[in-house]
Amino acid sequence: MTTTLIDGIGLLYTGDPEREEIPDAAVVVEDGLIAWTGPAAQAPDADERVDVAGRGVIPGFVDSHAHLIFAGDRTAEFQARMSGEPYTGGGIRTTVAATRQASDAELATRALGLVNEMLAQGTTTVEIKSGYGLSVADERRSLEIATGLTDETTFLGAHVVPADLDADSYVRLVAGEMLDACAPYAKWVDVFCERGAFDGDQTREILSAGLKAGLGARVHANQLGEGPGVRIACELGAASADHCTHLTAADVAALADSDTVATLLPGAEFSTRSPYPDARRLIDAGATVALATDCNPGSSFTSSMAFCVALAVREMRMTPLEAIRAATYGGARALRRTDVGWLRRGARADLVVLAAPSYVHLAYRPGVPLVHQVFREGLLL
C-alpha cells in the first residue's frame, strides 16, 4: 500500500475532541484512510510527500441538510422578501410545480452541478433530501437521483401538503404508499413540523412509520416559531432537529439531555431576514450543534459551508473553533457517522487544504475563496 505524508501544515484542525488543534503538523494517509496525525517533526516515513507550505488543514465539511433535487428558481420570491414581504414557506409549492415538470436528466444535472460546487468549496459529505415532488412517483424518482450522488438520502415527502389534497389524506399517503415506494432509496425520514406544514401529531405519525420501515429520523423543527418539533425529535431519538430558531427552555434542555443534534442553518436566516438561532445558548447548555447550508432554491440558496461558518461566528455568537467543529464533527454527528468529520486514525481521508494558515480565516475573511485543495478518500481532486 502507498502511504502519503501531507506536511508543512500551519495549523491542523483534526476535529478529534482528544486533540483538536495541532500546530506545525503533518498527516499520513494510507489506503484512503487517516493513518497518523501529529507534529511534523515526529512524522513517520511515507512513500510520497505533499508539502502544503504552511497552509491550514481541516476535515472535509459535512453538510447534513441540503435540498438539491429541484428545478426552477425563486428569484422573484427572494426579491419580494428583500422588499419587505415575510417568509412563510409557501413558495415550496412553486418549486414542486417546476420539479414535477422537469425530466430525470434535468434534475440529475442540476443536482450534480450543486454537489460539484459544494465539493470545490470543501464539502466532502452531503445529505440530500427529496421534498419537491410530493407525489409517490416524483418523491421516488427524486430519491433515486439522490442515491447516485450521496449515501445520505432523506425522504421528505412531508415537506408541505400539496394543493390538491387535504392534510389528513396526504399524511396517510406519506406514511403509507409513498413511504413504501421511497424507503428503498432513503436512509432517513424527515418532516417539516411547522405551522402551515405538519403539526405534532402528524409529525409523530410519519416519523414513527419511517422508523418502523427502518429509516432514521430527522426533523425540520422550530424554524418559524415555537412548536413541538424539537421535543418530538428528542422523544423519538431523531439524529437531528434542524433549524432550532425559536426554542423554549424545555427545548434546549431536551436537546442537551439527548443524542439529538441541533443543526443550525444560518443561510436561511440570512436569506429570509429572520432572527438567527441562539447557538451560544445551546452550546452553553451542553447540546451538540451542527452547521449546514440548507441549500435550496427558496430560503437558502447557498452551497458554501464557509459562508455558514462566517455567519455562525458573526451572527450566532459562536467562536471560530465552535463553528468549524459544528461544520465538520457536528455534521458527522448529525448523520451518525464516525468515518467522516474528523481526522483521526481510521477515519476517511477527506481533508481540505486552506489558502490560509488556519481555519480562523474562514470567519476572519468572509466571502473570500479559501479552499486551496480538496482530498477525498486520500485522493487529490
C-alpha positions as CSV (number, residue, x, y, z in Angstrom):
1,M,0.0,0.0,0.0
2,T,1.2,3.5,-0.8
3,T,1.4,6.0,2.1
4,T,1.3,9.7,1.6
5,L,2.7,12.3,4.0
6,I,1.0,15.7,4.0
7,D,3.2,18.0,5.9
8,G,4.1,21.7,6.2
9,I,0.7,22.2,7.7
10,G,0.4,25.6,9.5
11,L,-2.4,24.6,11.8
12,L,-4.2,21.2,11.6
13,Y,-7.7,21.2,12.9
14,T,-8.4,17.5,13.4
15,G,-12.0,17.5,14.7
16,D,-10.9,14.9,17.2
17,P,-12.0,16.0,20.7
18,E,-9.0,14.4,22.1
19,R,-6.6,16.8,20.2
20,E,-8.5,19.3,18.1
21,E,-5.6,21.5,17.0
22,I,-2.0,20.7,16.1
23,P,0.4,23.5,15.0
24,D,3.2,22.7,12.6
25,A,1.5,19.4,11.8
26,A,1.5,16.5,9.4
27,V,-0.9,13.8,8.3
28,V,-0.2,10.4,6.9
29,V,-2.8,8.8,4.6
30,E,-2.9,5.1,3.8
31,D,-5.4,3.3,1.6
32,G,-7.8,6.3,1.7
33,L,-7.8,6.5,5.4
34,I,-6.0,8.6,8.1
35,A,-3.1,6.6,9.4
36,W,-1.4,9.2,11.6
37,T,-1.6,12.8,12.7
38,G,0.8,14.8,14.8
39,P,3.6,17.3,14.9
40,A,5.5,17.4,11.6
41,A,8.8,16.8,13.4
42,Q,7.5,13.4,14.6
43,A,6.0,12.3,11.3
44,P,6.8,8.7,10.2
45,D,8.3,8.0,6.8
46,A,6.0,7.6,3.8
47,D,6.2,6.6,0.2
48,E,5.1,10.1,-1.1
49,R,5.2,13.6,0.3
50,V,2.9,16.6,-0.2
51,D,4.2,19.9,1.3
52,V,1.3,22.4,1.8
53,A,3.7,25.2,2.6
54,G,2.2,26.5,5.9
55,R,-1.4,26.3,4.9
56,G,-4.1,25.2,7.3
57,V,-5.8,21.9,7.0
58,I,-9.3,20.9,8.2
59,P,-11.6,17.8,7.7
60,G,-13.9,18.0,4.7
61,F,-17.1,19.8,5.6
62,V,-20.1,17.6,6.4
63,D,-23.2,19.3,5.1
64,S,-26.0,17.4,6.9
65,H,-29.0,19.3,5.5
66,A,-29.5,20.1,1.8
67,H,-32.3,20.1,-0.7
68,L,-30.6,19.6,-4.1
69,I,-33.3,17.8,-6.2
70,F,-35.3,20.6,-7.8
71,A,-36.0,22.6,-10.9
72,G,-36.6,26.3,-11.5
73,D,-35.6,29.1,-9.2
74,R,-37.4,31.6,-6.9
75,T,-35.7,34.8,-7.6
76,A,-39.0,36.7,-7.7
77,E,-39.8,35.4,-4.2
78,F,-36.4,36.4,-2.9
79,Q,-36.7,39.9,-4.4
80,A,-40.1,40.3,-2.7
81,R,-38.7,39.3,0.6
82,M,-35.8,41.8,0.2
83,S,-38.6,44.3,-0.4
84,G,-40.3,43.6,2.8
85,E,-42.5,40.5,2.4
86,P,-42.2,37.9,5.2
87,Y,-41.1,34.3,4.6
88,T,-43.9,31.8,5.2
89,G,-42.6,28.7,3.4
90,G,-45.4,28.9,0.9
91,G,-43.1,29.2,-2.1
92,I,-42.2,25.5,-1.7
93,R,-45.2,24.7,-4.0
94,T,-43.7,26.8,-6.7
95,T,-40.6,24.6,-6.8
96,V,-42.8,21.5,-6.6
97,A,-44.6,22.5,-9.8
98,A,-41.3,23.1,-11.7
99,T,-39.7,19.9,-10.3
100,R,-42.7,17.7,-11.4
101,Q,-42.3,19.1,-15.0
102,A,-38.6,18.5,-15.2
103,S,-37.0,15.4,-16.7
104,D,-34.9,13.0,-14.7
105,A,-31.9,14.2,-16.7
106,E,-32.6,17.8,-15.9
107,L,-32.9,17.1,-12.2
108,A,-29.8,15.0,-12.1
109,T,-27.7,17.5,-14.0
110,R,-28.8,20.3,-11.7
111,A,-28.1,18.3,-8.5
112,L,-24.7,17.1,-9.8
113,G,-23.7,20.7,-10.5
114,L,-24.5,21.7,-6.9
115,V,-22.7,18.7,-5.5
116,N,-19.6,19.6,-7.5
117,E,-20.0,23.3,-6.5
118,M,-20.0,22.1,-2.8
119,L,-17.0,19.8,-3.3
120,A,-15.0,22.7,-4.8
121,Q,-15.7,24.6,-1.6
122,G,-14.6,21.8,0.7
123,T,-17.8,19.8,1.3
124,T,-16.9,16.1,1.0
125,T,-20.1,14.7,2.6
126,V,-23.6,16.0,1.8
127,E,-27.1,14.9,2.8
128,I,-29.7,15.3,0.1
129,K,-33.5,15.4,0.7
130,S,-36.5,14.8,-1.5
131,G,-39.5,17.0,-0.9
132,Y,-40.1,18.8,-4.1
133,G,-42.1,16.1,-5.7
134,L,-44.9,15.4,-3.2
135,S,-46.3,12.6,-5.2
136,V,-45.4,8.9,-5.0
137,A,-43.7,8.9,-8.4
138,D,-41.9,12.2,-8.0
139,E,-40.6,11.6,-4.5
140,R,-39.4,8.2,-5.5
141,R,-37.5,9.5,-8.6
142,S,-36.0,12.3,-6.6
143,L,-34.5,9.8,-4.1
144,E,-33.4,7.6,-6.9
145,I,-31.4,10.5,-8.4
146,A,-30.1,11.4,-5.0
147,T,-28.7,7.9,-4.4
148,G,-26.4,8.4,-7.4
149,L,-24.9,11.4,-5.6
150,T,-24.6,10.5,-1.9
151,D,-25.1,7.8,0.7
152,E,-27.1,10.2,2.9
153,T,-30.5,10.4,1.3
154,T,-33.6,11.7,3.2
155,F,-37.3,11.1,2.4
156,L,-39.1,14.4,2.9
157,G,-42.5,13.7,1.4
158,A,-43.8,15.6,4.4
159,H,-42.5,19.0,3.3
160,V,-45.8,20.7,2.8
161,V,-49.3,19.4,1.9
162,P,-49.8,19.7,-1.9
163,A,-52.6,22.0,-3.0
164,D,-54.8,19.1,-4.5
165,L,-55.0,17.1,-1.2
166,D,-56.3,17.7,2.3
167,A,-53.9,17.3,5.2
168,D,-55.3,14.0,6.6
169,S,-55.3,12.3,3.2
170,Y,-51.8,13.4,2.5
171,V,-50.4,12.2,5.8
172,R,-51.9,8.8,5.2
173,L,-50.3,8.8,1.7
174,V,-46.9,9.8,3.0
175,A,-46.9,7.3,5.9
176,G,-48.2,4.6,3.6
177,E,-47.8,4.2,-0.1
178,M,-45.3,7.0,-0.6
179,L,-43.1,5.7,2.2
180,D,-43.2,2.2,0.8
181,A,-42.1,3.4,-2.6
182,C,-39.3,5.7,-1.2
183,A,-37.8,3.7,1.7
184,P,-35.6,1.5,-0.6
185,Y,-33.8,4.7,-1.7
186,A,-33.7,6.5,1.6
187,K,-31.6,6.3,4.8
188,W,-33.6,8.9,6.7
189,V,-37.2,10.2,7.0
190,D,-37.9,13.9,7.7
191,V,-40.9,16.1,8.5
192,F,-41.4,19.9,8.3
193,C,-43.0,20.3,11.7
194,E,-44.2,23.8,11.5
195,R,-47.3,25.9,11.3
196,G,-48.6,25.8,7.7
197,A,-46.9,22.4,7.2
198,F,-47.4,19.5,9.7
199,D,-48.5,19.6,13.3
200,G,-47.1,17.5,16.2
201,D,-49.5,14.5,15.8
202,Q,-48.9,14.3,12.0
203,T,-45.2,14.6,12.5
204,R,-45.1,11.8,15.0
205,E,-47.3,9.6,12.8
206,I,-45.0,10.0,9.8
207,L,-41.7,9.7,11.7
208,S,-43.0,6.6,13.5
209,A,-43.9,5.0,10.2
210,G,-40.5,5.8,8.8
211,L,-38.7,4.4,11.9
212,K,-40.8,1.2,11.6
213,A,-39.7,0.9,7.9
214,G,-36.0,1.0,9.1
215,L,-35.2,4.7,8.4
216,G,-33.6,7.0,10.8
217,A,-35.4,10.2,11.8
218,R,-34.7,13.9,11.3
219,V,-37.0,16.8,11.9
220,H,-37.4,20.4,10.5
221,A,-38.1,21.9,13.8
222,N,-39.0,25.3,15.3
223,Q,-37.9,27.5,12.3
224,L,-40.9,29.9,12.1
225,G,-42.0,29.8,15.7
226,E,-42.1,27.7,18.9
227,G,-43.7,24.3,18.5
228,P,-43.4,20.6,19.3
229,G,-40.8,19.7,16.7
230,V,-37.7,19.7,18.8
231,R,-39.3,17.7,21.6
232,I,-40.7,15.2,19.2
233,A,-37.2,14.8,17.7
234,C,-35.7,14.1,21.0
235,E,-38.5,11.8,22.1
236,L,-38.2,9.6,19.1
237,G,-34.4,9.6,19.1
238,A,-34.0,11.6,15.9
239,A,-30.4,12.1,14.8
240,S,-31.1,15.8,14.4
241,A,-33.5,18.7,14.9
242,D,-32.9,21.2,12.2
243,H,-33.3,25.0,12.3
244,C,-33.9,25.4,16.1
245,T,-34.5,29.1,15.7
246,H,-37.3,29.5,18.3
247,L,-36.6,27.4,21.4
248,T,-38.1,27.3,24.8
249,A,-36.1,26.4,27.9
250,A,-37.6,23.0,27.7
251,D,-36.5,22.6,24.1
252,V,-32.9,23.5,25.0
253,A,-32.9,21.1,27.9
254,A,-34.3,18.3,25.8
255,L,-31.5,18.8,23.2
256,A,-28.9,18.9,25.9
257,D,-30.1,15.7,27.6
258,S,-30.4,13.7,24.3
259,D,-28.3,12.5,21.4
260,T,-30.3,14.6,19.0
261,V,-28.0,17.2,17.3
262,A,-29.2,20.8,17.0
263,T,-28.5,21.6,13.3
264,L,-28.4,25.3,12.7
265,L,-28.9,26.7,9.2
266,P,-27.8,30.4,9.3
267,G,-28.1,30.7,5.5
268,A,-31.9,30.5,5.9
269,E,-32.0,33.4,8.4
270,F,-29.6,35.4,6.1
271,S,-31.9,34.8,3.1
272,T,-35.2,35.4,4.9
273,R,-34.1,38.3,7.1
274,S,-35.2,36.3,10.1
275,P,-33.8,36.1,13.7
276,Y,-30.8,33.8,13.9
277,P,-30.7,30.8,16.3
278,D,-29.0,31.4,19.6
279,A,-26.1,28.9,19.3
280,R,-24.5,30.3,22.4
281,R,-27.5,29.2,24.5
282,L,-27.4,25.7,23.0
283,I,-23.6,25.2,23.4
284,D,-23.6,26.5,27.0
285,A,-26.4,24.1,27.9
286,G,-24.3,21.2,26.6
287,A,-26.2,20.4,23.3
288,T,-24.3,19.2,20.3
289,V,-24.5,21.7,17.5
290,A,-24.0,21.2,13.7
291,L,-23.9,23.8,10.9
292,A,-25.3,23.1,7.4
293,T,-26.2,25.1,4.4
294,D,-29.9,24.2,3.9
295,C,-29.1,24.7,0.2
296,N,-32.5,25.1,-1.5
297,P,-33.9,27.4,-4.2
298,G,-36.3,29.3,-1.9
299,S,-34.9,30.2,1.5
300,S,-31.1,29.5,1.5
301,F,-29.6,29.2,-2.0
302,T,-26.0,28.8,-0.9
303,S,-23.7,25.9,-1.2
304,S,-21.0,27.4,0.9
305,M,-20.2,25.9,4.3
306,A,-17.5,28.5,4.7
307,F,-20.2,31.2,4.4
308,C,-22.3,29.5,7.1
309,V,-19.2,29.3,9.4
310,A,-18.7,33.1,9.0
311,L,-22.4,33.7,9.7
312,A,-22.3,31.5,12.8
313,V,-19.4,33.4,14.2
314,R,-20.7,36.9,13.3
315,E,-24.4,36.4,13.9
316,M,-24.8,33.4,16.3
317,R,-22.1,34.2,18.9
318,M,-20.0,31.0,18.1
319,T,-16.3,31.1,18.4
320,P,-14.3,30.2,15.2
321,L,-13.4,26.9,16.9
322,E,-17.0,26.1,17.8
323,A,-18.1,26.9,14.2
324,I,-15.5,24.8,12.4
325,R,-16.3,22.0,14.9
326,A,-20.0,22.3,14.1
327,A,-19.4,22.3,10.3
328,T,-17.3,19.1,10.4
329,Y,-17.6,16.9,13.6
330,G,-21.0,18.2,14.4
331,G,-22.3,17.5,10.9
332,A,-21.0,13.9,11.1
333,R,-22.8,13.5,14.5
334,A,-26.0,14.8,12.9
335,L,-25.6,11.9,10.3
336,R,-24.5,9.5,13.0
337,R,-21.2,9.0,11.1
338,T,-17.8,8.2,12.7
339,D,-15.9,7.8,9.5
340,V,-16.1,11.5,8.4
341,G,-16.0,14.9,10.1
342,W,-12.6,14.4,11.8
343,L,-9.1,13.4,11.0
344,R,-8.2,10.6,13.4
345,R,-6.7,7.3,12.7
346,G,-9.1,5.1,10.7
347,A,-11.3,7.9,9.5
348,R,-11.8,8.6,5.8
349,A,-9.1,10.8,4.5
350,D,-11.4,13.7,3.5
351,L,-9.5,16.9,4.1
352,V,-9.3,20.4,2.9
353,V,-6.1,22.5,2.5
354,L,-6.9,26.1,3.0
355,A,-5.4,29.1,1.2
356,A,-4.8,30.5,4.7
357,P,-2.7,29.3,7.7
358,S,-5.7,28.3,9.9
359,Y,-9.5,27.7,9.9
360,V,-10.0,31.0,11.7
361,H,-9.6,32.8,8.4
362,L,-12.9,31.3,7.2
363,A,-14.7,33.8,9.5
364,Y,-11.9,36.4,9.5
365,R,-12.1,36.7,5.7
366,P,-15.8,36.1,4.9
367,G,-16.7,35.7,1.2
368,V,-13.1,35.0,0.1
369,P,-12.5,31.6,-1.6
370,L,-10.1,30.0,0.8
371,V,-10.1,26.4,-0.4
372,H,-6.7,25.6,-1.9
373,Q,-7.0,21.8,-2.4
374,V,-9.6,19.1,-1.5
375,F,-8.7,15.4,-0.8
376,R,-11.4,12.8,-0.7
377,E,-10.6,9.3,0.4
378,G,-6.9,10.4,0.2
379,L,-7.1,11.4,-3.5
380,L,-6.5,15.0,-4.6
381,L,-9.5,16.2,-6.6
